[in-house]
């Protein structure tokens, strides 16, 4: 099984700051990685697929990069609505998720 | 609009069974795979597997074999998740989610672009 490790577990930032979230795979997943956002009481929302492609309707402040085992989700300038939990997911073998990073207001 | 409507919350006793439904609308049901995802209270997302809505063939993730069954009724554009012999640690929110599709490309169905609101399952005696 491919294990995805996300870091940090919690990230405390202020609106307007830049957020950098990491996801590391236990083996190469090529670029087969997605990012999701989940707010309390809501279903997740697909943000990025295949490491760097924004899903439909996702603002340009969200960007993804990486390949192989190391991936990054960057939010260029945080808006109040961006504070949420973020998950990475791989599709190289099955569809496992990382454990999540909570982005909280500082 | 494209949406997945899930059945309501369930309260079951240990050892019982439960069947969660997920009704699709706004798109051709059999053209997109359907994934199931579990989220235990305060925990992260677990991919349970997916079902091919064209053939009805299910694929289960490790840890979700035996007691978990994915099924379909394509006549009403509905997918089902049945869990038998319920245990306390089956208590969770269960989501259905449509697999993404990119024309001419394969295996994008693991990415989930439309989600139901989730069905909360509680297991208690």
gemmi code that builds the backbone of each chain (N, CA, C; Angstrom):
import gemmi

chains = {
    "A": [
        ("UNK", (0.836, -1.203, 0.000), (0.000, 0.000, 0.000), (0.869, 1.251, 0.000)),
        ("UNK", (0.438, 2.253, -0.714), (1.145, 3.529, -0.724), (0.647, 4.380, 0.428)),
        ("UNK", (1.574, 4.859, 1.229), (1.241, 5.717, 2.363), (1.619, 7.153, 2.020)),
        ("UNK", (0.697, 8.067, 2.294), (0.941, 9.500, 2.080), (1.071, 10.182, 3.435)),
        ("UNK", (2.190, 10.876, 3.628), (2.430, 11.586, 4.881), (2.368, 13.088, 4.622)),
        ("UNK", (1.461, 13.770, 5.302), (1.305, 15.209, 5.122), (1.953, 15.969, 6.272)),
        ("UNK", (2.537, 17.100, 5.922), (3.133, 17.952, 6.949), (2.955, 19.424, 6.574)),
        ("UNK", (2.888, 20.290, 7.600), (2.750, 19.924, 9.009), (1.345, 19.427, 9.304)),
        ("UNK", (1.112, 18.926, 10.504), (-0.229, 18.500, 10.888), (-1.147, 19.708, 11.003)),
        ("UNK", (-0.597, 20.789, 11.553), (-1.330, 22.048, 11.698), (-0.436, 23.187, 11.246)),
        ("UNK", (-1.029, 24.130, 10.540), (-0.307, 25.297, 10.047), (-1.102, 26.536, 10.447)),
        ("UNK", (-0.461, 27.411, 11.196), (-1.136, 28.620, 11.677), (-0.600, 29.830, 10.926)),
        ("UNK", (-1.472, 30.471, 10.174), (-1.091, 31.617, 9.368), (-2.185, 32.680, 9.427)),
        ("UNK", (-1.862, 33.860, 8.911), (-2.831, 34.954, 8.875), (-3.320, 35.178, 7.448)),
        ("UNK", (-4.526, 35.740, 7.302), (-4.991, 36.085, 5.948), (-3.963, 36.961, 5.240)),
        ("UNK", (-3.795, 36.690, 3.953), (-2.819, 37.420, 3.156), (-1.466, 36.747, 3.068)),
        ("UNK", (-1.182, 35.851, 4.002), (0.092, 35.143, 3.974), (0.051, 34.005, 2.954)),
        ("UNK", (1.243, 33.465, 2.679), (1.397, 32.359, 1.751), (1.439, 31.065, 2.548)),
        ("UNK", (0.695, 30.061, 2.072), (0.666, 28.758, 2.737), (1.339, 27.717, 1.856)),
        ("UNK", (2.170, 26.895, 2.473), (2.829, 25.812, 1.769), (2.597, 24.512, 2.524)),
        ("UNK", (1.887, 23.580, 1.899), (1.545, 22.299, 2.505), (2.276, 21.197, 1.746)),
        ("UNK", (2.729, 20.198, 2.479), (3.547, 19.142, 1.891), (2.854, 17.786, 1.969)),
        ("UNK", (3.124, 16.944, 0.977), (2.629, 15.569, 0.944), (3.753, 14.704, 0.395)),
        ("UNK", (4.129, 13.688, 1.150), (5.213, 12.793, 0.735), (4.692, 11.377, 0.629)),
        ("UNK", (4.947, 10.727, -0.502), (4.500, 9.364, -0.741), (5.588, 8.355, -0.371)),
        ("UNK", (5.153, 7.179, 0.082), (6.099, 6.136, 0.498), (6.810, 5.491, -0.684)),
        ("UNK", (6.278, 5.668, -1.871), (6.921, 5.264, -3.118), (6.414, 6.181, -4.221)),
        ("UNK", (7.089, 6.147, -5.349), (6.720, 7.076, -6.417), (5.269, 6.867, -6.869)),
        ("UNK", (4.577, 7.998, -7.019), (3.225, 7.972, -7.576), (3.181, 8.773, -8.882)),
        ("UNK", (4.367, 8.981, -9.480), (4.466, 9.805, -10.688), (3.862, 11.177, -10.386)),
        ("UNK", (2.944, 11.642, -11.198), (2.249, 12.906, -10.876), (0.798, 12.655, -10.522)),
        ("UNK", (0.500, 11.421, -10.112), (-0.889, 11.012, -9.880), (-1.350, 11.400, -8.477)),
        ("UNK", (-1.390, 12.685, -8.224), (-1.735, 13.166, -6.899), (-2.735, 14.309, -6.987)),
        ("UNK", (-3.715, 14.263, -6.077), (-4.739, 15.307, -5.991), (-4.725, 15.949, -4.616)),
        ("UNK", (-5.295, 17.132, -4.555), (-5.489, 17.843, -3.287), (-6.967, 18.181, -3.133)),
        ("UNK", (-7.465, 18.037, -1.898), (-8.839, 18.358, -1.557), (-8.850, 19.315, -0.365)),
        ("UNK", (-9.914, 20.103, -0.324), (-10.162, 20.989, 0.815), (-11.436, 20.524, 1.507)),
        ("UNK", (-11.431, 20.470, 2.820), (-12.635, 20.136, 3.565), (-12.859, 21.126, 4.704)),
        ("UNK", (-14.037, 21.721, 4.699), (-14.435, 22.619, 5.784), (-15.337, 21.863, 6.748)),
        ("UNK", (-15.410, 22.320, 8.011), (-16.212, 21.593, 9.012), (-17.649, 21.377, 8.549)),
        ("UNK", (-18.105, 20.127, 8.693), (-19.484, 19.796, 8.357), (-19.773, 19.706, 6.872)),
        ("UNK", (-18.735, 19.805, 6.052), (-18.928, 19.754, 4.607), (-18.173, 18.587, 3.996)),
        ("UNK", (-18.594, 18.216, 2.793), (-17.857, 17.217, 2.032), (-16.577, 17.846, 1.482)),
        ("UNK", (-15.600, 17.027, 1.194), (-14.373, 17.554, 0.564), (-14.667, 18.141, -0.816)),
        ("UNK", (-13.725, 18.995, -1.266), (-13.807, 19.598, -2.594), (-12.490, 19.380, -3.310)),
        ("UNK", (-12.560, 18.925, -4.529), (-11.349, 18.700, -5.325), (-10.760, 20.035, -5.737)),
        ("UNK", (-9.478, 20.238, -5.436), (-8.783, 21.472, -5.793), (-7.841, 21.279, -6.981)),
        ("UNK", (-6.987, 20.273, -6.866), (-5.883, 20.044, -7.797), (-5.876, 18.563, -8.150)),
        ("UNK", (-5.634, 18.248, -9.413), (-5.446, 16.852, -9.799), (-4.192, 16.718, -10.660)),
        ("UNK", (-3.666, 15.505, -10.677), (-2.402, 15.245, -11.371), (-1.342, 16.290, -11.013)),
        ("UNK", (-1.245, 16.520, -9.731), (-0.200, 17.328, -9.082), (-0.320, 18.823, -9.310)),
        ("UNK", (-0.726, 19.258, -10.505), (-0.631, 20.687, -10.797), (-1.804, 21.262, -11.567)),
        ("UNK", (-2.823, 20.475, -11.846), (-3.971, 20.955, -12.621), (-5.101, 21.380, -11.701)),
        ("UNK", (-5.512, 22.635, -11.826), (-6.631, 23.086, -11.003), (-7.934, 22.514, -11.525)),
        ("UNK", (-8.775, 22.064, -10.599), (-10.109, 21.580, -10.952), (-10.985, 22.763, -11.363)),
        ("UNK", (-12.106, 22.443, -11.956), (-13.023, 23.469, -12.441), (-13.444, 24.408, -11.315)),
        ("UNK", (-13.313, 25.693, -11.572), (-13.803, 26.683, -10.620), (-12.870, 27.011, -9.468)),
        ("UNK", (-11.707, 26.420, -9.451), (-10.766, 26.657, -8.332), (-9.949, 27.924, -8.613)),
        ("UNK", (-9.879, 28.831, -7.628), (-9.160, 30.090, -7.849), (-7.678, 29.891, -8.130)),
        ("UNK", (-7.114, 30.847, -8.852), (-5.718, 30.748, -9.268), (-4.729, 30.856, -8.113)),
        ("UNK", (-5.183, 31.291, -6.940), (-4.250, 31.362, -5.796), (-3.840, 29.965, -5.304)),
        ("UNK", (-4.592, 28.947, -5.724), (-4.232, 27.568, -5.383), (-3.350, 26.997, -6.503)),
        ("UNK", (-2.211, 26.464, -6.133), (-1.355, 25.817, -7.117), (-0.702, 24.595, -6.497)),
        ("UNK", (-0.400, 23.626, -7.356), (0.239, 22.400, -6.905), (1.481, 22.124, -7.711)),
        ("UNK", (2.427, 21.439, -7.089), (3.656, 21.077, -7.783), (4.187, 19.771, -7.222)),
        ("UNK", (5.170, 19.214, -7.932), (5.837, 18.009, -7.471), (5.630, 16.832, -8.398)),
        ("UNK", (6.426, 15.807, -8.156), (6.299, 14.545, -8.879), (7.106, 13.500, -8.127)),
        ("UNK", (6.820, 12.237, -8.419), (7.540, 11.158, -7.734), (7.005, 10.950, -6.332)),
        ("UNK", (7.742, 11.430, -5.336), (7.316, 11.227, -3.949), (7.037, 12.516, -3.185)),
        ("UNK", (7.400, 13.660, -3.719), (7.257, 14.909, -2.960), (6.384, 15.924, -3.693)),
        ("UNK", (5.369, 16.390, -2.982), (4.380, 17.270, -3.576), (4.091, 18.442, -2.645)),
        ("UNK", (3.672, 19.547, -3.258), (3.373, 20.754, -2.496), (2.093, 21.388, -3.007)),
        ("UNK", (1.258, 21.815, -2.073), (0.111, 22.676, -2.374), (0.451, 24.054, -1.836)),
        ("UNK", (0.341, 25.050, -2.692), (0.620, 26.427, -2.301), (-0.628, 27.269, -2.457)),
        ("UNK", (-0.921, 28.052, -1.431), (-1.983, 29.053, -1.512), (-1.263, 30.391, -1.432)),
        ("UNK", (-1.306, 31.160, -2.498), (-0.403, 32.308, -2.627), (-0.703, 33.424, -1.623)),
        ("UNK", (-1.983, 33.686, -1.397), (-2.365, 34.733, -0.459), (-3.674, 34.298, 0.193)),
        ("UNK", (-3.614, 33.927, 1.453), (-4.755, 33.308, 2.112), (-5.951, 34.233, 2.228)),
        ("UNK", (-7.097, 33.712, 1.838), (-8.370, 34.371, 2.065), (-9.016, 33.742, 3.302)),
        ("UNK", (-9.924, 34.455, 3.948), (-10.567, 33.894, 5.161), (-11.227, 32.538, 4.917)),
        ("UNK", (-11.754, 32.326, 3.726), (-12.450, 31.067, 3.440), (-11.502, 29.899, 3.166)),
        ("UNK", (-10.200, 30.147, 3.142), (-9.238, 29.080, 2.863), (-8.859, 28.273, 4.100)),
        ("UNK", (-9.270, 28.742, 5.273), (-8.886, 28.030, 6.488), (-9.768, 26.790, 6.622)),
        ("UNK", (-9.130, 25.650, 6.556), (-9.817, 24.368, 6.411), (-8.795, 23.255, 6.585)),
        ("UNK", (-9.233, 22.023, 6.370), (-8.319, 20.885, 6.360), (-8.061, 20.486, 4.902)),
        ("UNK", (-6.808, 20.180, 4.601), (-6.418, 19.813, 3.252), (-5.866, 18.393, 3.232)),
        ("UNK", (-6.323, 17.633, 2.242), (-5.896, 16.243, 2.092), (-5.255, 16.047, 0.721)),
        ("UNK", (-4.204, 15.243, 0.683), (-3.699, 14.776, -0.603), (-4.207, 13.359, -0.828)),
        ("UNK", (-4.255, 12.939, -2.073), (-4.732, 11.617, -2.463), (-3.948, 11.163, -3.679)),
        ("UNK", (-3.572, 9.880, -3.703), (-2.855, 9.355, -4.861), (-3.752, 8.388, -5.635)),
        ("UNK", (-3.503, 8.299, -6.943), (-4.250, 7.352, -7.779), (-3.303, 6.382, -8.499)),
        ("UNK", (-2.072, 6.282, -8.017), (-1.137, 5.363, -8.646), (-1.525, 3.905, -8.375)),
        ("UNK", (-1.865, 3.651, -7.125), (-2.348, 2.321, -6.730), (-3.514, 2.529, -5.797)),
        ("UNK", (-4.718, 2.351, -6.306), (-5.892, 2.651, -5.497), (-6.046, 4.154, -5.329)),
        ("UNK", (-6.681, 4.542, -4.214), (-6.959, 5.969, -4.050), (-6.741, 6.493, -2.652)),
        ("UNK", (-5.667, 6.085, -1.991), (-5.473, 6.435, -0.583), (-5.236, 7.917, -0.367)),
        ("UNK", (-5.653, 8.368, 0.819), (-5.502, 9.761, 1.231), (-4.380, 9.892, 2.264)),
        ("UNK", (-3.827, 11.096, 2.352), (-2.986, 11.446, 3.477), (-3.844, 11.735, 4.686)),
        ("UNK", (-3.186, 12.000, 5.821), (-3.922, 12.173, 7.077), (-4.444, 13.583, 7.264)),
        ("UNK", (-4.053, 14.502, 6.406), (-4.578, 15.861, 6.428), (-3.678, 16.876, 7.103)),
        ("UNK", (-3.797, 18.116, 6.661), (-3.160, 19.277, 7.298), (-4.252, 20.278, 7.612)),
        ("UNK", (-4.309, 20.679, 8.878), (-5.283, 21.687, 9.274), (-4.651, 23.064, 9.139)),
        ("UNK", (-5.249, 23.913, 8.336), (-4.789, 25.283, 8.150), (-5.679, 26.176, 9.006)),
        ("UNK", (-5.090, 26.764, 10.050), (-5.880, 27.547, 10.990), (-5.423, 28.995, 11.011)),
        ("UNK", (-6.317, 29.843, 11.469), (-6.025, 31.275, 11.538), (-5.141, 31.553, 12.745)),
        ("UNK", (-4.075, 32.309, 12.490), (-3.148, 32.662, 13.565), (-3.676, 33.867, 14.349)),
    ],
    "B": [
        ("UNK", (-28.631, 20.627, -11.905), (-27.195, 20.592, -11.724), (-26.754, 19.200, -11.283)),
        ("UNK", (-25.484, 18.943, -11.431), (-24.927, 17.650, -11.058), (-24.908, 17.524, -9.539)),
        ("UNK", (-25.515, 16.464, -9.044), (-25.459, 16.256, -7.600), (-25.653, 14.792, -7.240)),
        ("UNK", (-25.199, 14.487, -6.028), (-25.370, 13.172, -5.425), (-26.122, 13.364, -4.123)),
        ("UNK", (-27.283, 12.734, -4.034), (-28.116, 12.867, -2.834), (-28.043, 11.581, -2.031)),
        ("UNK", (-27.577, 11.701, -0.799), (-27.428, 10.525, 0.059), (-28.581, 10.391, 1.033)),
        ("UNK", (-28.792, 9.167, 1.478), (-29.848, 8.882, 2.443), (-29.475, 9.446, 3.811)),
        ("UNK", (-30.467, 9.469, 4.690), (-30.300, 10.112, 5.982), (-29.518, 9.301, 6.995)),
        ("UNK", (-29.281, 9.933, 8.127), (-28.503, 9.316, 9.204), (-29.114, 8.004, 9.650)),
        ("UNK", (-28.247, 7.120, 10.113), (-28.681, 5.797, 10.553), (-28.163, 5.536, 11.963)),
        ("UNK", (-28.995, 4.903, 12.779), (-28.595, 4.441, 14.103), (-28.872, 2.947, 14.144)),
        ("UNK", (-27.826, 2.163, 14.333), (-27.982, 0.711, 14.323), (-27.293, 0.094, 15.542)),
        ("UNK", (-27.736, -1.101, 15.879), (-27.122, -1.841, 16.970), (-25.946, -2.665, 16.441)),
        ("UNK", (-24.983, -2.944, 17.303), (-23.874, -3.822, 16.876), (-24.421, -5.136, 16.354)),
        ("UNK", (-23.827, -5.610, 15.255), (-24.262, -6.853, 14.652), (-25.306, -6.698, 13.567)),
        ("UNK", (-25.946, -5.550, 13.519), (-26.966, -5.299, 12.500), (-26.315, -4.935, 11.169)),
        ("UNK", (-27.173, -4.698, 10.173), (-26.701, -4.263, 8.850), (-27.310, -2.908, 8.524)),
        ("UNK", (-26.656, -2.207, 7.602), (-27.158, -0.915, 7.160), (-26.921, -0.789, 5.659)),
        ("UNK", (-27.821, -0.066, 4.993), (-27.662, 0.166, 3.551), (-27.832, 1.652, 3.293)),
        ("UNK", (-26.796, 2.266, 2.766), (-26.774, 3.696, 2.467), (-26.981, 3.874, 0.974)),
        ("UNK", (-27.813, 4.838, 0.606), (-28.037, 5.077, -0.822), (-27.436, 6.393, -1.277)),
        ("UNK", (-27.182, 6.472, -2.562), (-26.557, 7.637, -3.170), (-27.186, 7.806, -4.552)),
        ("UNK", (-28.088, 8.787, -4.683), (-28.820, 8.969, -5.939), (-28.208, 10.098, -6.753)),
        ("UNK", (-27.873, 9.788, -7.982), (-27.231, 10.762, -8.876), (-28.260, 11.474, -9.730)),
        ("UNK", (-27.998, 12.729, -10.015), (-28.847, 13.486, -10.930), (-28.001, 14.513, -11.666)),
        ("UNK", (-28.491, 14.928, -12.825), (-27.809, 15.961, -13.592), (-26.739, 15.447, -14.534)),
        ("UNK", (-26.529, 14.157, -14.570), (-25.549, 13.583, -15.496), (-25.934, 12.129, -15.775)),
        ("UNK", (-25.273, 11.530, -16.746), (-25.541, 10.138, -17.103), (-24.834, 9.234, -16.088)),
        ("UNK", (-25.625, 8.583, -15.258), (-25.111, 7.813, -14.114), (-24.080, 6.778, -14.532)),
        ("UNK", (-24.355, 6.071, -15.612), (-23.496, 4.960, -16.003), (-22.222, 5.399, -16.726)),
        ("UNK", (-22.036, 6.684, -16.885), (-20.837, 7.173, -17.570), (-19.694, 7.521, -16.627)),
        ("UNK", (-19.964, 7.497, -15.338), (-18.950, 7.890, -14.350), (-18.888, 6.853, -13.235)),
        ("UNK", (-17.678, 6.512, -12.822), (-17.507, 5.626, -11.678), (-17.991, 6.302, -10.399)),
        ("UNK", (-18.191, 5.484, -9.372), (-18.679, 5.996, -8.100), (-17.773, 5.451, -6.998)),
        ("UNK", (-17.208, 6.367, -6.222), (-16.339, 5.995, -5.111), (-17.081, 6.103, -3.783)),
        ("UNK", (-16.591, 5.381, -2.799), (-17.092, 5.508, -1.427), (-15.920, 5.852, -0.508)),
        ("UNK", (-16.173, 6.785, 0.409), (-15.144, 7.295, 1.312), (-15.712, 7.333, 2.725)),
        ("UNK", (-14.917, 6.899, 3.687), (-15.337, 6.919, 5.086), (-14.542, 7.957, 5.867)),
        ("UNK", (-15.213, 8.583, 6.804), (-14.552, 9.528, 7.702), (-15.067, 9.296, 9.121)),
        ("UNK", (-14.228, 8.685, 9.939), (-14.579, 8.464, 11.342), (-14.579, 9.802, 12.077)),
        ("UNK", (-15.275, 9.883, 13.200), (-15.374, 11.154, 13.935), (-14.005, 11.757, 14.243)),
        ("UNK", (-13.802, 12.994, 13.797), (-12.559, 13.707, 14.061), (-11.344, 13.189, 13.325)),
        ("UNK", (-11.561, 12.290, 12.368), (-10.447, 11.662, 11.657), (-10.403, 12.083, 10.191)),
        ("UNK", (-9.446, 11.521, 9.475), (-9.265, 11.849, 8.077), (-10.137, 11.002, 7.162)),
        ("UNK", (-9.851, 11.127, 5.876), (-10.613, 10.434, 4.846), (-9.995, 9.080, 4.538)),
        ("UNK", (-10.842, 8.078, 4.378), (-10.393, 6.737, 3.984), (-11.117, 6.350, 2.705)),
        ("UNK", (-10.361, 6.040, 1.669), (-10.963, 5.570, 0.441), (-11.363, 4.111, 0.611)),
        ("UNK", (-12.652, 3.813, 0.402), (-13.176, 2.461, 0.610), (-13.145, 1.622, -0.663)),
        ("UNK", (-13.171, 2.289, -1.808), (-13.199, 1.576, -3.062), (-14.119, 2.274, -4.052)),
        ("UNK", (-14.381, 1.584, -5.154), (-15.214, 2.188, -6.189), (-16.013, 1.125, -6.914)),
        ("UNK", (-17.044, 1.574, -7.634), (-17.845, 0.652, -8.417), (-17.967, 1.189, -9.841)),
        ("UNK", (-17.774, 0.308, -10.782), (-17.964, 0.631, -12.191), (-19.469, 0.663, -12.452)),
        ("UNK", (-20.006, 1.832, -12.711), (-21.458, 1.971, -12.851), (-21.954, 1.449, -14.202)),
        ("UNK", (-21.037, 1.117, -15.071), (-21.420, 0.556, -16.369), (-21.560, -0.966, -16.274)),
        ("UNK", (-20.621, -1.609, -15.563), (-20.630, -3.067, -15.456), (-21.145, -3.569, -14.116)),
        ("UNK", (-21.149, -2.694, -13.114), (-21.519, -3.107, -11.762), (-20.385, -3.756, -10.994)),
        ("UNK", (-19.192, -3.794, -11.564), (-18.071, -4.459, -10.911), (-17.485, -3.570, -9.807)),
        ("UNK", (-17.459, -4.078, -8.559), (-16.901, -3.292, -7.458), (-15.421, -3.626, -7.213)),
        ("UNK", (-14.699, -2.653, -6.685), (-13.332, -2.858, -6.236), (-13.230, -2.293, -4.828)),
        ("UNK", (-12.746, -3.130, -3.901), (-12.699, -2.738, -2.500), (-11.256, -2.471, -2.080)),
        ("UNK", (-11.069, -1.412, -1.328), (-9.757, -1.109, -0.772), (-9.441, -2.083, 0.358)),
        ("UNK", (-8.153, -2.185, 0.654), (-7.741, -3.023, 1.777), (-8.415, -2.526, 3.049)),
        ("UNK", (-8.961, -3.465, 3.790), (-9.658, -3.112, 5.019), (-11.159, -2.976, 4.850)),
        ("UNK", (-11.601, -3.060, 3.603), (-13.035, -2.932, 3.320), (-13.550, -4.117, 2.506)),
        ("UNK", (-13.011, -5.262, 2.793), (-13.498, -6.485, 2.142), (-14.294, -7.296, 3.155)),
        ("UNK", (-15.206, -8.111, 2.628), (-15.971, -9.017, 3.479), (-17.296, -8.451, 3.935)),
        ("UNK", (-17.284, -7.412, 4.770), (-18.533, -6.897, 5.343), (-19.128, -5.745, 4.533)),
        ("UNK", (-18.400, -5.276, 3.538), (-18.815, -4.101, 2.780), (-19.187, -4.521, 1.361)),
        ("UNK", (-20.335, -4.040, 0.890), (-20.793, -4.400, -0.457), (-21.281, -3.141, -1.176)),
        ("UNK", (-20.730, -2.919, -2.369), (-21.193, -1.833, -3.236), (-22.140, -2.442, -4.263)),
        ("UNK", (-23.254, -1.755, -4.521), (-24.183, -2.246, -5.532), (-24.843, -1.062, -6.226)),
        ("UNK", (-25.622, -1.370, -7.244), (-26.256, -0.338, -8.068), (-27.707, -0.696, -8.365)),
        ("UNK", (-28.497, 0.328, -8.632), (-29.760, 0.172, -9.345), (-29.744, 1.257, -10.418)),
        ("UNK", (-29.301, 0.874, -11.603), (-29.125, 1.889, -12.646), (-30.464, 2.447, -13.128)),
        ("UNK", (-31.553, 1.712, -12.901), (-32.871, 2.202, -13.338), (-33.273, 3.470, -12.604)),
        ("UNK", (-32.704, 3.673, -11.419), (-32.991, 4.886, -10.632), (-31.706, 5.665, -10.318)),
        ("UNK", (-30.648, 5.388, -11.076), (-29.379, 6.130, -10.952), (-28.881, 6.183, -9.511)),
        ("UNK", (-28.913, 5.052, -8.863), (-28.593, 5.010, -7.433), (-27.540, 3.935, -7.141)),
        ("UNK", (-26.583, 4.316, -6.308), (-25.586, 3.386, -5.791), (-25.862, 3.131, -4.316)),
        ("UNK", (-25.432, 1.970, -3.868), (-25.668, 1.579, -2.484), (-24.376, 1.077, -1.853)),
        ("UNK", (-24.267, 1.348, -0.554), (-23.217, 0.781, 0.278), (-23.912, 0.021, 1.398)),
        ("UNK", (-23.661, -1.278, 1.458), (-24.213, -2.083, 2.545), (-23.072, -2.551, 3.436)),
        ("UNK", (-23.276, -2.403, 4.735), (-22.300, -2.864, 5.719), (-23.022, -3.839, 6.643)),
        ("UNK", (-22.460, -5.031, 6.786), (-23.071, -6.037, 7.652), (-22.243, -6.224, 8.925)),
        ("UNK", (-22.830, -6.919, 9.888), (-22.171, -7.203, 11.175), (-21.512, -5.953, 11.739)),
        ("UNK", (-22.296, -4.912, 11.893), (-21.765, -3.617, 12.310), (-21.039, -3.684, 13.648)),
        ("UNK", (-19.919, -2.940, 13.698), (-19.123, -2.802, 14.907), (-19.105, -1.327, 15.325)),
        ("UNK", (-18.710, -1.097, 16.543), (-18.666, 0.272, 17.042), (-17.770, 1.159, 16.175)),
        ("UNK", (-16.660, 0.603, 15.693), (-15.759, 1.453, 14.910), (-16.174, 1.631, 13.455)),
        ("UNK", (-17.381, 1.156, 13.095), (-17.965, 1.502, 11.804), (-18.665, 2.851, 11.862)),
        ("UNK", (-18.793, 3.407, 13.059), (-19.427, 4.714, 13.204), (-18.600, 5.765, 12.476)),
        ("UNK", (-19.236, 6.437, 11.523), (-18.499, 7.369, 10.661), (-19.489, 8.104, 9.780)),
        ("UNK", (-18.962, 9.075, 9.045), (-19.696, 9.653, 7.921), (-19.237, 8.927, 6.673)),
        ("UNK", (-20.191, 8.489, 5.891), (-19.894, 7.785, 4.647), (-20.285, 8.684, 3.475)),
        ("UNK", (-19.319, 8.922, 2.602), (-19.547, 9.758, 1.429), (-19.533, 8.913, 0.163)),
        ("UNK", (-20.439, 9.239, -0.753), (-20.270, 8.770, -2.123), (-19.709, 9.935, -2.931)),
        ("UNK", (-18.930, 9.619, -3.938), (-18.281, 10.675, -4.722), (-18.077, 10.181, -6.143)),
        ("UNK", (-18.412, 11.024, -7.081), (-18.272, 10.678, -8.490), (-16.813, 10.696, -8.906)),
        ("UNK", (-16.422, 9.679, -9.659), (-15.071, 9.644, -10.193), (-14.939, 10.588, -11.378)),
        ("UNK", (-13.852, 11.324, -11.357), (-13.586, 12.278, -12.423), (-13.374, 11.549, -13.750)),
        ("UNK", (-13.636, 12.262, -14.805), (-13.449, 11.663, -16.122), (-12.773, 12.669, -17.037)),
        ("UNK", (-11.745, 12.215, -17.746), (-11.105, 13.037, -18.771), (-11.136, 12.217, -20.053)),
        ("UNK", (-11.805, 12.739, -21.094), (-11.934, 11.973, -22.342), (-10.589, 11.480, -22.846)),
        ("UNK", (-10.552, 10.186, -23.196), (-9.348, 9.610, -23.758), (-8.298, 9.226, -22.754)),
        ("UNK", (-8.537, 9.510, -21.467), (-7.541, 9.190, -20.436), (-8.142, 8.170, -19.471)),
        ("UNK", (-7.296, 7.354, -18.879), (-7.763, 6.273, -18.000), (-7.436, 6.558, -16.542)),
        ("UNK", (-8.184, 5.911, -15.692), (-7.892, 5.857, -14.246), (-8.028, 7.196, -13.524)),
        ("UNK", (-8.720, 8.132, -14.126), (-8.959, 9.387, -13.426), (-10.117, 9.256, -12.448)),
        ("UNK", (-10.816, 8.104, -12.494), (-11.990, 7.963, -11.649), (-11.653, 7.913, -10.165)),
        ("UNK", (-10.369, 7.718, -9.825), (-9.999, 7.751, -8.411), (-10.106, 9.174, -7.845)),
        ("UNK", (-9.953, 10.169, -8.722), (-10.145, 11.539, -8.278), (-11.643, 11.795, -8.234)),
        ("UNK", (-12.098, 12.542, -7.214), (-13.534, 12.674, -6.983), (-13.977, 14.116, -7.139)),
        ("UNK", (-14.792, 14.384, -8.167), (-15.124, 15.766, -8.481), (-16.499, 16.207, -8.019)),
        ("UNK", (-17.372, 15.288, -7.676), (-18.689, 15.625, -7.133), (-18.933, 14.708, -5.938)),
        ("UNK", (-19.338, 15.315, -4.827), (-19.512, 14.555, -3.594), (-20.939, 14.682, -3.076)),
        ("UNK", (-21.432, 13.604, -2.465), (-22.640, 13.718, -1.682), (-22.346, 14.427, -0.370)),
        ("UNK", (-23.393, 14.774, 0.360), (-23.224, 15.498, 1.625), (-22.807, 14.591, 2.785)),
        ("UNK", (-22.869, 13.285, 2.535), (-22.458, 12.344, 3.563), (-23.646, 11.777, 4.334)),
        ("UNK", (-23.499, 10.552, 4.776), (-24.488, 9.878, 5.618), (-23.798, 9.495, 6.912)),
        ("UNK", (-24.351, 9.948, 8.016), (-23.764, 9.644, 9.328), (-24.310, 8.330, 9.842)),
        ("UNK", (-23.401, 7.434, 10.170), (-23.793, 6.151, 10.742), (-23.332, 6.053, 12.185)),
        ("UNK", (-24.243, 5.701, 13.044), (-23.941, 5.531, 14.466), (-24.225, 4.083, 14.842)),
        ("UNK", (-23.330, 3.482, 15.586), (-23.495, 2.099, 16.044), (-23.494, 2.108, 17.562)),
        ("UNK", (-24.630, 1.745, 18.133), (-24.747, 1.793, 19.591), (-25.821, 0.818, 20.061)),
        ("UNK", (-25.541, 0.178, 21.178), (-26.535, -0.734, 21.731), (-27.537, 0.012, 22.611)),
    ],
}
model = gemmi.Model(1)
for chain_id, residues in chains.items():
    chain = gemmi.Chain(chain_id)
    for i, (resn, *xyz) in enumerate(residues, 1):
        res = gemmi.Residue()
        res.name, res.seqid = resn, gemmi.SeqId(i, " ")
        for name, pos in zip(("N", "CA", "C"), xyz):
            atom = gemmi.Atom()
            atom.name, atom.element = name, gemmi.Element(name[0])
            atom.pos, atom.b_iso = gemmi.Position(*pos), 0.0
            res.add_atom(atom)
        chain.add_residue(res)
    model.add_chain(chain)
structure = gemmi.Structure()
structure.add_model(model)
structure.setup_entities()
